[in-house]
Amino acid sequence: MTITHLPDGSAPPRVAYSVGRRVGPAVVRNRVKRRLRAVLSEVAGAEASLPPGPGAYLVSVRPEAAERTYAQLDVAVRSALQRLVR
């Protein structure tokens, strides 16, 4: 999983999800997107904003994301955000 940040000063932050067809059929891709939205909503709520600051974010996942549980996606998103801050 990768998260790309474009600091454009937009508040609240805008988030887009890149979940390609290789992840699975539409039902699976939509489930992954829903889980990612929920995780990012929790992170943004706890931090009052996404860590790098305002702007646009692109969350890209690989096919393995379809096999991950919610908790595993949560850990992956938080670690991707920490890498982004560094």
Backbone as numpy.savetxt, mean C-alpha at the origin, in Angstrom:
# Nx Ny Nz CAx CAy CAz Cx Cy Cz
6.74 -6.12 -2.44 5.90 -4.95 -2.44 6.79 -3.72 -2.44
6.40 -2.76 -3.25 7.10 -1.49 -3.26 6.10 -0.36 -3.13
6.54 0.70 -2.48 5.74 1.90 -2.36 6.59 3.05 -2.87
6.06 3.77 -3.83 6.74 4.92 -4.41 6.02 6.18 -3.95
6.79 7.20 -3.60 6.21 8.44 -3.09 6.61 9.60 -3.99
5.64 10.40 -4.37 5.89 11.62 -5.13 5.43 12.79 -4.27
6.35 13.53 -3.66 5.96 14.63 -2.79 5.44 15.83 -3.59
4.13 15.92 -3.70 3.56 17.04 -4.46 2.75 17.99 -3.59
2.77 17.76 -2.28 2.10 18.67 -1.37 0.60 18.48 -1.25
0.05 17.46 -1.88 -1.40 17.26 -1.80 -1.77 16.68 -0.44
-2.77 17.25 0.15 -3.26 16.75 1.43 -4.77 16.59 1.31
-5.34 15.51 1.64 -4.73 14.29 2.15 -3.96 13.56 1.06
-3.09 12.62 1.47 -2.29 11.91 0.48 -3.17 11.11 -0.48
-2.72 11.03 -1.72 -3.43 10.22 -2.71 -2.69 8.90 -2.85
-3.46 7.80 -2.93 -2.85 6.48 -3.02 -3.44 5.73 -4.21
-2.56 5.15 -5.02 -2.97 4.32 -6.15 -2.36 2.94 -5.95
-3.04 1.93 -6.46 -2.61 0.55 -6.28 -2.36 -0.08 -7.64
-1.22 -0.75 -7.76 -0.88 -1.46 -8.98 -0.90 -2.95 -8.66
-2.01 -3.59 -9.04 -2.18 -5.02 -8.82 -2.45 -5.63 -10.19
-1.43 -6.18 -10.79 -1.52 -6.67 -12.16 -2.26 -7.99 -12.29
-2.53 -8.37 -13.51 -3.26 -9.60 -13.79 -2.52 -10.85 -13.36
-1.21 -10.73 -13.22 -0.44 -11.90 -12.79 -0.77 -12.28 -11.35
-1.34 -11.35 -10.58 -1.73 -11.64 -9.20 -2.86 -12.65 -9.16
-3.75 -12.60 -10.13 -4.85 -13.54 -10.18 -6.05 -12.95 -10.88
-7.17 -13.67 -10.84 -8.39 -13.13 -11.46 -8.89 -11.89 -10.71
-9.88 -11.25 -11.27 -10.38 -9.98 -10.73 -10.80 -10.09 -9.27
-11.40 -11.18 -8.88 -11.84 -11.34 -7.50 -10.65 -11.30 -6.55
-9.57 -11.96 -6.92 -8.37 -11.99 -6.08 -7.70 -10.63 -6.06
-7.58 -9.99 -7.22 -6.96 -8.66 -7.28 -7.73 -7.67 -6.44
-9.04 -7.70 -6.50 -9.86 -6.78 -5.71 -9.72 -7.04 -4.22
-9.62 -8.32 -3.83 -9.42 -8.64 -2.41 -8.09 -8.08 -1.92
-7.04 -8.22 -2.73 -5.73 -7.67 -2.36 -5.82 -6.16 -2.21
-6.50 -5.50 -3.14 -6.64 -4.03 -3.05 -7.41 -3.61 -1.80
-8.47 -4.34 -1.48 -9.25 -4.02 -0.27 -8.39 -4.16 0.98
-7.61 -5.22 1.03 -6.74 -5.43 2.19 -5.69 -4.33 2.28
-5.11 -3.96 1.15 -4.10 -2.90 1.15 -4.71 -1.57 1.61
-5.92 -1.27 1.13 -6.59 -0.04 1.56 -6.80 -0.03 3.07
-7.23 -1.17 3.62 -7.47 -1.26 5.05 -6.18 -1.08 5.84
-5.10 -1.70 5.39 -3.81 -1.56 6.08 -3.34 -0.11 6.04
-3.40 0.50 4.87 -2.94 1.89 4.76 -3.83 2.84 5.55
-5.10 2.53 5.65 -6.01 3.34 6.46 -5.61 3.26 7.93
-5.26 2.07 8.40 -4.80 1.91 9.78 -3.50 2.67 10.02
-2.57 2.53 9.09 -1.27 3.20 9.24 -1.46 4.71 9.25
-2.24 5.22 8.32 -2.47 6.66 8.24 -3.22 7.17 9.47
-4.13 6.36 9.99 -4.88 6.77 11.17 -4.00 6.82 12.41
-3.10 5.85 12.55 -2.23 5.79 13.71 -1.16 6.88 13.67
-0.70 7.20 12.48 0.38 8.16 12.33 -0.14 9.58 12.06
-1.43 9.72 11.82 -2.07 10.98 11.44 -1.70 11.38 10.02
-0.86 10.61 9.37 -0.48 10.81 7.98 0.42 9.65 7.61
0.64 9.47 6.34 1.59 8.45 5.94 2.99 8.98 6.20
3.91 8.15 6.67 5.20 8.59 7.18 6.00 9.58 6.33
6.22 9.38 5.03 7.05 10.36 4.33 6.40 11.73 4.19
5.11 11.82 4.39 4.45 13.12 4.31 3.41 13.17 3.20
2.88 14.36 2.94 1.84 14.50 1.93 2.39 14.23 0.54
1.48 13.87 -0.35 1.88 13.61 -1.73 1.10 12.46 -2.31
1.63 11.89 -3.36 1.00 10.78 -4.05 1.82 9.51 -3.81
1.14 8.40 -3.61 1.78 7.12 -3.35 1.31 6.10 -4.37
2.23 5.24 -4.79 1.89 4.12 -5.65 2.33 2.85 -4.94
1.36 1.98 -4.64 1.64 0.71 -3.98 1.59 -0.38 -5.06
2.72 -1.02 -5.28 2.83 -2.07 -6.30 3.07 -3.41 -5.60
2.33 -4.42 -6.02 2.49 -5.74 -5.42 2.85 -6.77 -6.48
3.43 -7.84 -6.02 3.80 -8.96 -6.87 2.73 -10.05 -6.72
2.78 -11.07 -7.54 1.77 -12.14 -7.47 1.69 -12.83 -6.10
2.78 -12.82 -5.34 2.76 -13.48 -4.03 1.79 -12.81 -3.06
1.40 -11.58 -3.32 0.49 -10.85 -2.43 -0.85 -11.56 -2.31
-1.25 -12.29 -3.32 -2.53 -12.99 -3.29 -2.54 -14.09 -2.24
-1.37 -14.61 -1.91 -1.28 -15.71 -0.95 -1.06 -15.23 0.48
-0.85 -13.95 0.67 -0.56 -13.39 1.99 -1.84 -13.16 2.79
-1.73 -13.34 4.10 -2.85 -13.03 4.98 -2.85 -11.52 5.23
-3.90 -11.06 5.86 -3.99 -9.64 6.19 -2.81 -9.21 7.06
-2.48 -10.03 8.05 -1.37 -9.69 8.95 -0.04 -9.62 8.20
0.16 -10.53 7.26 1.40 -10.52 6.48 1.46 -9.29 5.58
0.32 -8.90 5.00 0.29 -7.68 4.19 0.56 -6.46 5.05
0.04 -6.46 6.27 0.27 -5.35 7.19 1.76 -5.19 7.45
2.44 -6.28 7.74 3.89 -6.23 8.00 4.63 -5.75 6.75
4.23 -6.24 5.58 4.89 -5.86 4.33 4.72 -4.37 4.03
3.53 -3.84 4.24 3.28 -2.42 3.99 4.08 -1.56 4.96
4.08 -1.92 6.23 4.82 -1.13 7.21 6.33 -1.16 6.93
6.86 -2.31 6.53 8.29 -2.36 6.22 8.61 -1.59 4.94
7.70 -1.62 3.96 7.91 -0.84 2.73 7.89 0.66 3.04
7.03 1.08 3.93 7.00 2.50 4.32 8.26 2.89 5.07
8.78 1.98 5.91 10.02 2.28 6.62 11.18 2.41 5.64
11.22 1.54 4.62 12.27 1.64 3.61 12.15 2.95 2.86
10.93 3.39 2.64 10.69 4.63 1.91 11.18 5.85 2.69
11.04 5.80 4.00 11.47 6.92 4.86 12.98 7.04 4.88
13.67 5.91 4.82 15.15 5.93 4.87 15.72 6.52 3.66
